[in-house]
Amino acid sequence: MSNLPSSPLVEIFGSSSSAGLLVFLVVNHGSEFAVKDISDRTKLSKPRVSKMLKGFLKYGIIKETKKVGKISYYRYDRNSKYGKFLYELVFNCSALGAAPQQPVAAPPVKPRDNGASKIIIA
């Protein structure tokens, strides 16, 4: 079972792990993560995370920030072309999902006539 953030974006994409991972990275955009860190936090397998990160790297959505031994660390790139767009999309979807729903206008209520004011002529 994955531990991905709840988001309208995840719901739109059918709770796919790619959308969930993307939301995770955007929400944590100031942090660096190794594949194992992401896997532990999202409950996705390391091979799955690695594969998705390769695609995100290809389009500049994330960038490699450092390498410690064989371990690479990644951070969401808000300054890239796609990074800016997806950042806005994730946070705008979240804002829409968190916004209180507008009440639906009720039909006008007709005043009840209890008959007290009627004049009866016999």
Backbone as ProteinMPNN parsed JSONL, in Angstrom:
{"seq_chain_A": "MSNLPSSPLVEIFGSSSSAGLLVFLVVNHGSEFAVKDISDRTKLSKPRVSKMLKGFLKYGIIKETKKVGKISYYRYDRNSKYGKFLYELVFNCSALGAAPQQPVAAPPVKPRDNGASKIIIA", "coords_chain_A": {"N_chain_A": [[0.855, -1.181, 0.0], [0.651, 2.161, -0.893], [2.04, 5.237, 0.357], [1.337, 7.78, -0.509], [0.827, 11.331, -0.993], [-2.457, 12.669, -0.582], [-4.295, 14.025, -3.177], [-6.017, 16.087, -5.56], [-4.862, 15.841, -8.059], [-3.691, 13.306, -8.029], [-6.024, 11.823, -7.829], [-7.22, 12.468, -10.28], [-5.466, 11.269, -12.1], [-5.945, 8.672, -11.503], [-4.828, 7.626, -9.149], [-2.256, 6.902, -9.828], [1.1, 5.768, -9.54], [3.057, 7.425, -10.618], [1.9, 10.002, -10.741], [1.41, 10.337, -8.037], [4.019, 10.221, -6.999], [5.07, 12.461, -8.226], [3.521, 14.498, -7.026], [4.407, 14.143, -4.394], [7.134, 14.918, -4.672], [6.852, 17.598, -5.503], [5.476, 18.776, -3.334], [7.426, 18.495, -1.414], [9.449, 20.164, -2.339], [11.751, 21.616, -1.534], [13.538, 19.841, -0.483], [16.121, 17.302, -0.535], [16.385, 14.049, -1.894], [17.291, 10.614, -1.785], [16.955, 7.647, -3.798], [16.205, 5.509, -2.121], [15.198, 6.912, 0.113], [12.932, 8.138, -1.0], [11.519, 5.875, -1.788], [11.058, 4.655, 0.72], [9.423, 6.593, 1.946], [7.229, 6.875, 0.224], [6.345, 4.338, -0.131], [6.713, 2.958, -2.464], [8.311, 0.688, -4.726], [11.92, 0.462, -4.939], [13.029, -0.023, -7.573], [10.874, 0.871, -9.156], [10.654, 3.58, -8.388], [13.186, 4.486, -9.229], [12.966, 4.155, -12.012], [10.895, 5.971, -12.627], [12.086, 8.36, -11.799], [14.119, 8.631, -13.681], [12.677, 9.348, -15.972], [11.621, 11.789, -15.054], [14.005, 13.196, -14.729], [14.852, 13.345, -17.375], [13.098, 15.222, -18.484], [13.684, 17.423, -17.013], [12.331, 17.851, -14.651], [13.159, 17.1, -12.184], [16.368, 17.423, -10.556], [19.69, 16.184, -10.276], [21.323, 16.628, -7.301], [23.505, 16.048, -5.678], [26.097, 13.6, -5.158], [26.837, 10.898, -3.185], [29.172, 8.674, -2.702], [27.928, 5.928, -4.308], [25.385, 6.796, -4.258], [22.858, 8.821, -5.44], [21.376, 12.036, -5.04], [18.306, 13.743, -5.282], [16.373, 16.597, -6.274], [13.355, 18.425, -6.578], [12.904, 20.503, -9.378], [11.955, 23.584, -9.452], [12.463, 25.656, -11.154], [12.68, 24.828, -13.75], [11.237, 24.475, -17.063], [9.038, 22.598, -17.201], [8.915, 22.067, -14.522], [8.017, 24.454, -13.292], [5.431, 24.647, -14.354], [4.199, 22.222, -13.468], [4.436, 22.525, -10.717], [2.731, 24.725, -10.223], [0.357, 23.55, -11.133], [-0.007, 21.372, -9.33], [-0.237, 22.728, -6.836], [-2.36, 24.457, -7.378], [-4.407, 22.618, -7.938], [-4.537, 21.416, -5.449], [-5.361, 23.573, -3.916], [-7.864, 24.032, -5.017], [-9.125, 21.656, -4.357], [-9.167, 21.872, -1.61], [-10.739, 23.996, -1.137], [-13.66, 25.418, 0.276], [-16.86, 24.193, -0.586], [-19.183, 25.959, -2.577], [-22.341, 26.937, -1.405], [-25.323, 25.539, -2.716], [-27.799, 27.382, -4.31], [-30.892, 27.644, -2.785], [-34.259, 26.902, -3.77], [-36.691, 29.546, -4.02], [-38.625, 30.107, -1.112], [-41.996, 29.669, -0.641], [-44.258, 31.606, 1.182], [-46.128, 30.157, 3.834], [-49.623, 29.723, 3.974], [-51.75, 29.999, 6.522], [-54.429, 30.373, 6.715], [-55.536, 32.159, 8.526], [-55.808, 34.815, 7.9], [-57.825, 35.02, 6.062], [-60.92, 36.079, 4.723], [-64.114, 34.924, 5.086], [-67.016, 34.71, 3.265], [-70.355, 34.083, 3.642]], "CA_chain_A": [[0.0, 0.0, 0.0], [1.5, 3.342, -0.977], [1.832, 6.285, 1.351], [1.443, 8.993, -1.303], [-0.074, 12.384, -0.536], [-3.767, 12.749, -1.204], [-4.342, 15.219, -4.004], [-6.9, 15.952, -6.719], [-4.067, 15.398, -9.195], [-3.592, 11.853, -7.913], [-7.352, 11.292, -8.152], [-7.437, 12.652, -11.717], [-4.675, 10.278, -12.807], [-6.285, 7.334, -11.041], [-3.889, 7.265, -8.083], [-1.066, 6.278, -10.402], [2.29, 6.033, -8.745], [3.784, 8.563, -11.193], [1.265, 11.234, -10.268], [1.643, 10.409, -6.596], [5.422, 10.563, -6.78], [5.217, 13.855, -8.635], [2.949, 15.321, -5.956], [5.342, 14.041, -3.269], [8.316, 15.735, -4.947], [6.463, 19.012, -5.531], [5.163, 19.204, -1.967], [8.703, 18.524, -0.694], [10.355, 20.728, -3.34], [12.991, 22.154, -0.973], [14.331, 18.762, 0.116], [16.837, 16.36, -1.388], [16.049, 12.666, -1.573], [17.87, 9.483, -2.505], [15.91, 6.713, -4.224], [15.743, 4.769, -0.943], [14.367, 7.824, 0.915], [11.645, 8.284, -1.69], [10.857, 4.576, -1.7], [10.583, 4.474, 2.101], [8.349, 7.542, 2.271], [6.055, 6.697, -0.637], [6.02, 2.903, -0.134], [6.878, 2.429, -3.815], [9.553, -0.083, -4.809], [13.082, 1.225, -5.414], [13.122, -0.053, -9.039], [9.804, 1.719, -9.716], [11.052, 4.972, -8.148], [14.324, 4.767, -10.116], [12.468, 4.275, -13.39], [10.149, 7.224, -12.756], [13.019, 9.479, -11.666], [14.811, 8.776, -14.968], [11.791, 10.143, -16.828], [11.559, 13.15, -14.506], [15.294, 13.822, -15.049], [14.874, 13.592, -18.823], [12.345, 16.434, -18.778], [14.117, 18.511, -16.147], [11.397, 18.046, -13.544], [14.033, 17.013, -11.015], [17.782, 17.474, -10.906], [20.587, 15.524, -9.334], [21.964, 17.703, -6.545], [24.811, 15.591, -5.19], [26.327, 12.161, -5.191], [27.644, 10.444, -2.058], [29.505, 7.311, -3.117], [27.092, 5.542, -5.453], [24.017, 7.257, -4.007], [22.509, 10.136, -5.987], [20.295, 12.752, -4.365], [17.514, 14.499, -6.246], [15.49, 17.646, -5.767], [12.411, 18.947, -7.566], [13.423, 21.739, -9.975], [10.864, 24.539, -9.699], [12.863, 26.652, -12.144], [12.641, 24.286, -15.108], [9.991, 24.752, -17.796], [7.985, 21.704, -16.725], [8.856, 22.188, -13.068], [7.141, 25.591, -12.952], [4.062, 24.293, -14.725], [3.681, 21.173, -12.582], [4.331, 23.103, -9.37], [1.475, 25.489, -10.207], [-0.75, 22.608, -11.287], [-0.201, 20.627, -8.079], [-0.738, 23.584, -5.771], [-3.692, 24.949, -7.744], [-5.343, 21.502, -7.726], [-4.694, 21.251, -4.0], [-6.163, 24.697, -3.425], [-9.246, 23.805, -5.445], [-9.652, 20.536, -3.587], [-9.326, 22.256, -0.209], [-11.659, 25.132, -1.034], [-15.013, 25.023, 0.68], [-17.804, 24.212, -1.694], [-20.185, 27.011, -2.522], [-23.673, 26.36, -1.204], [-26.232, 25.603, -3.85], [-28.928, 28.266, -3.989], [-32.154, 26.939, -2.552], [-35.372, 27.552, -4.459], [-37.392, 30.472, -3.125], [-39.634, 29.481, -0.256], [-43.28, 30.355, -0.708], [-44.793, 31.692, 2.544], [-47.274, 29.281, 4.087], [-50.888, 30.402, 4.301], [-52.447, 29.179, 7.518], [-55.858, 30.668, 6.632], [-55.978, 33.084, 9.578], [-56.107, 36.15, 7.379], [-58.848, 34.947, 5.017], [-62.291, 36.484, 5.067], [-65.059, 33.977, 4.501], [-68.354, 35.282, 3.094], [-71.295, 32.991, 3.522]], "C_chain_A": [[0.889, 1.227, 0.0], [1.082, 4.388, 0.043], [1.949, 7.639, 0.662], [0.471, 10.041, -0.803], [-1.4, 12.343, -1.275], [-3.846, 14.064, -1.959], [-5.351, 15.011, -5.119], [-6.14, 15.455, -7.947], [-3.926, 13.876, -9.193], [-4.93, 11.22, -8.271], [-7.623, 11.373, -9.652], [-6.706, 11.574, -12.505], [-4.901, 8.862, -12.284], [-5.321, 6.777, -10.015], [-2.674, 6.528, -8.629], [0.15, 6.663, -9.578], [3.092, 7.202, -9.299], [3.21, 9.885, -10.71], [1.511, 11.414, -8.779], [3.069, 10.797, -6.269], [5.674, 12.017, -7.149], [4.685, 14.796, -7.559], [3.873, 15.31, -4.742], [6.544, 14.96, -3.477], [7.992, 17.224, -4.942], [6.221, 19.522, -4.119], [6.443, 19.34, -1.142], [9.8, 19.155, -1.55], [11.662, 21.28, -2.787], [13.935, 21.095, -0.446], [15.012, 17.909, -0.939], [16.513, 14.945, -0.931], [16.875, 11.704, -2.409], [16.712, 8.557, -2.877], [15.34, 5.96, -3.021], [14.847, 5.637, -0.068], [12.967, 7.945, 0.312], [10.845, 6.988, -1.572], [10.277, 4.348, -0.304], [9.382, 5.361, 2.407], [7.083, 7.301, 1.469], [5.549, 5.257, -0.658], [5.984, 2.323, -1.546], [8.202, 1.674, -3.857], [10.689, 0.791, -5.345], [13.222, 1.158, -6.94], [12.076, 0.852, -9.711], [10.165, 3.195, -9.57], [12.187, 5.354, -9.095], [13.872, 4.997, -11.549], [11.735, 5.605, -13.589], [11.081, 8.428, -12.669], [13.796, 9.708, -12.956], [13.974, 9.619, -15.932], [11.701, 11.586, -16.362], [12.857, 13.902, -14.798], [15.346, 14.227, -16.52], [14.188, 14.91, -19.172], [12.673, 17.591, -17.84], [13.189, 18.791, -14.978], [12.142, 17.956, -12.215], [15.464, 17.187, -11.496], [18.575, 16.733, -9.84], [21.367, 16.623, -8.625], [23.322, 17.315, -6.001], [24.886, 14.084, -5.297], [27.259, 11.833, -4.027], [27.942, 8.97, -2.306], [28.716, 6.98, -4.372], [25.674, 6.087, -5.34], [23.822, 8.675, -4.538], [21.354, 10.72, -5.196], [19.624, 13.666, -5.381], [16.649, 15.53, -5.54], [14.59, 18.091, -6.914], [12.939, 20.284, -8.075], [12.274, 22.665, -10.353], [11.2, 25.533, -10.79], [12.864, 26.125, -13.573], [11.285, 24.592, -15.746], [8.837, 23.898, -17.272], [7.817, 21.806, -15.218], [7.93, 23.301, -12.62], [5.679, 25.228, -13.189], [3.458, 23.283, -13.747], [3.532, 21.663, -11.15], [3.012, 23.863, -9.235], [0.27, 24.555, -10.28], [-1.046, 21.879, -9.98], [-0.797, 21.525, -7.01], [-2.089, 24.199, -6.108], [-4.738, 23.855, -7.58], [-5.593, 21.304, -6.245], [-5.569, 22.35, -3.431], [-7.627, 24.512, -3.81], [-9.885, 22.698, -4.631], [-9.929, 20.902, -2.144], [-10.335, 23.379, -0.028], [-13.035, 24.654, -0.593], [-15.953, 25.115, -0.508], [-18.821, 25.316, -1.486], [-21.548, 26.369, -2.302], [-24.525, 26.529, -2.455], [-27.42, 26.455, -3.436], [-30.202, 27.441, -3.866], [-33.264, 27.644, -3.317], [-36.095, 28.483, -3.488], [-38.503, 29.752, -2.357], [-40.892, 30.329, -0.302], [-43.837, 30.418, 0.713], [-46.034, 30.814, 2.678], [-48.486, 30.129, 4.466], [-51.638, 29.517, 5.276], [-53.951, 29.474, 7.564], [-56.354, 31.679, 7.644], [-56.365, 34.443, 9.019], [-57.189, 36.146, 6.295], [-60.198, 35.395, 5.572], [-63.23, 35.534, 4.334], [-66.426, 34.652, 4.453], [-69.305, 34.124, 2.84], [-72.543, 33.408, 2.819]], "O_chain_A": [[1.8, 1.322, 0.822], [-0.054, 4.419, 0.517], [2.59, 8.549, 1.189], [-0.581, 9.71, -0.256], [-1.449, 12.017, -2.461], [-3.494, 15.112, -1.416], [-5.533, 13.886, -5.583], [-6.697, 14.736, -8.778], [-4.031, 13.237, -10.24], [-4.967, 10.191, -8.944], [-8.193, 10.447, -10.23], [-7.25, 11.025, -13.462], [-4.127, 7.955, -12.593], [-5.031, 5.581, -10.015], [-2.129, 5.639, -7.973], [0.212, 7.747, -8.997], [3.748, 7.909, -8.534], [3.953, 10.783, -10.315], [1.788, 12.522, -8.318], [3.31, 11.603, -5.37], [6.41, 12.72, -6.456], [5.335, 15.785, -7.222], [4.099, 16.352, -4.126], [6.931, 15.695, -2.569], [8.774, 18.026, -4.43], [6.712, 20.59, -3.752], [6.531, 20.204, -0.27], [10.953, 18.728, -1.492], [12.621, 21.399, -3.549], [15.035, 21.423, -0.001], [14.551, 17.804, -2.076], [16.383, 14.678, 0.263], [17.127, 11.945, -3.589], [15.616, 8.676, -2.329], [14.126, 5.791, -2.915], [13.838, 5.154, 0.445], [11.959, 7.867, 1.015], [9.646, 7.008, -1.293], [9.138, 3.9, -0.165], [8.432, 4.922, 3.054], [5.979, 7.501, 1.977], [4.452, 4.989, -1.147], [5.311, 1.323, -1.798], [9.119, 1.992, -3.099], [10.458, 1.734, -6.102], [13.509, 2.182, -7.56], [12.365, 1.512, -10.71], [10.004, 3.972, -10.51], [12.155, 6.427, -9.699], [14.338, 5.919, -12.218], [11.932, 6.282, -14.598], [10.89, 9.411, -13.385], [14.103, 10.85, -13.297], [14.499, 10.494, -16.621], [11.705, 12.506, -17.179], [12.83, 15.1, -15.081], [15.822, 15.309, -16.864], [14.646, 15.634, -20.056], [12.007, 18.626, -17.874], [13.257, 19.864, -14.378], [11.804, 18.641, -11.25], [15.741, 17.107, -12.693], [18.185, 16.667, -8.675], [22.001, 17.455, -9.274], [24.203, 18.165, -5.874], [23.885, 13.396, -5.498], [28.336, 12.417, -3.898], [27.069, 8.117, -2.141], [28.825, 7.674, -5.383], [24.85, 5.865, -6.228], [24.525, 9.604, -4.141], [20.467, 9.999, -4.74], [20.281, 14.279, -6.223], [16.252, 15.364, -4.387], [15.009, 18.128, -8.071], [13.378, 21.114, -7.279], [11.693, 22.547, -11.432], [10.302, 26.198, -11.308], [13.032, 26.901, -14.514], [10.319, 24.922, -15.059], [7.776, 24.425, -16.937], [6.713, 21.651, -14.697], [7.148, 23.128, -11.685], [4.813, 25.467, -12.347], [2.343, 23.47, -13.26], [2.605, 21.26, -10.447], [2.271, 23.678, -8.27], [-0.718, 24.749, -9.572], [-2.202, 21.78, -9.569], [-1.757, 21.139, -6.343], [-2.891, 24.442, -5.206], [-5.848, 24.133, -7.127], [-6.724, 21.053, -5.827], [-6.415, 22.102, -2.572], [-8.524, 24.803, -3.018], [-11.053, 22.79, -4.255], [-10.814, 20.326, -1.512], [-10.741, 23.683, 1.094], [-13.514, 23.611, -1.038], [-15.84, 26.021, -1.334], [-19.263, 25.575, -0.366], [-21.874, 25.368, -2.94], [-24.445, 27.541, -3.151], [-27.98, 26.278, -2.354], [-30.532, 26.644, -4.743], [-33.214, 28.861, -3.494], [-36.112, 28.24, -2.281], [-39.214, 28.906, -2.898], [-40.866, 31.531, -0.04], [-43.889, 29.393, 1.392], [-46.868, 30.735, 1.776], [-48.372, 31.12, 5.187], [-52.105, 28.434, 4.923], [-54.669, 28.884, 8.371], [-57.535, 32.027, 7.607], [-57.177, 35.148, 9.619], [-57.437, 37.18, 5.675], [-60.552, 35.124, 6.719], [-63.145, 35.368, 3.118], [-66.934, 35.112, 5.475], [-69.091, 33.3, 1.951], [-73.448, 32.594, 2.634]]}, "name": "protein", "num_of_chains": 1, "seq": "MSNLPSSPLVEIFGSSSSAGLLVFLVVNHGSEFAVKDISDRTKLSKPRVSKMLKGFLKYGIIKETKKVGKISYYRYDRNSKYGKFLYELVFNCSALGAAPQQPVAAPPVKPRDNGASKIIIA"}
